């Protein structure tokens, strides 16, 4: 149903949720099993879509009873009847034309020379080609130079093979670069002769910008991970390796090929495996992080003590995507701890000897006893 701007205000009071994307207005509300959608086509021109779903069906189908939506809009429709032009009163060919012209995606049609011979308002807005009817506009001239060669190649390939394809293109304007996904298809003219190209253009600028930001963020984080003097490892819930850095390989004294099809337990000393499995299950269940010590078995059979900080990794929507750990080689700390224990043991022995000598001097009547104690300590 096409509706005017006066109707829109009444409908938006009934449909409470609004989302603005550029200059396209999209309103959607589910009532029972049915849906109402309002799209802004142009200034002062809107389209109302009613999607009916049978109560006994799992998917929206034409011919649904629409009881739930009718109850909510009965009074509204009663007052709007003169303003509504039902699509069912329009010829099938006109319906297709309405769909194309009112689509939020761009539509284009070119001749065999790739000159545009028809397009909808969205395509005009995407590529800023108002008044294209007065000039010969090649579709590949609408995109930035970086995309032009690839687009021409795709167009020629589609015509040659009589098939379909897609291509990403970029435009450069005063408002900044925009990115679009074009679908390219072939069709013969009415006489079955010359081939024409038609397709749709979808604005994917937000997606491309997000991909770029994620890539920059990933490279930035990866740079930090490689520069810090810590091993880094990323594993799934089965502890299978997904990623690791060079420092982690150095700690294990292994190369990358030795970690393929392996897991976090493969080179772990047997005494530590069960403890790590318990902590892993608890972390997956609760999301809690853990710090623990373990030992890895190196290629030469020696062991290296490490301190592991294990945490859950979540995506931007809060869904778990795996587990990561920072691993620190604590061999030097362990060696220092061993020497400190030895040193403390010697000090304790000296204190015990001093106490024994003091006791002998105080209570022994013979100097010979004192020398016997000194002799034992020297031995």
Secondary structure, 3 states (H helix, E strand, C coil): CEEEHHHHHHHHHHCCCEEEECCEEEEEEEECCEEEEEEEEECCEEEEEEECCCCCCCCCCCCCCCHHHHHHHHHHHHHHHHHCECHHHCCHHHHHHHHHHCCCCEEEEECCCCEEEEECHHHHHHHCCCCHHHCCCEHHHHCCHHHHHHHHHHHHHHHHHCCCEEEEEEEEECCEEEEEEEEEEEEECCCCCCEEEEEEEEECHHHHHHHHHHHHHHHHHHHHHHHCCCEEEEECCCCEEEEECHHHHHHHCCCHHHHCCCECCCCECHHHHHHHHHHHHHHHHHCCCEEEEEEEECCCCCEEEEEEEEEEEECCCCCEEEEEEEEEECHHHHHHHHHHHHHHHHHHHHHHHHHHHHHHHHHCCCHHHHHHHHHHHHC
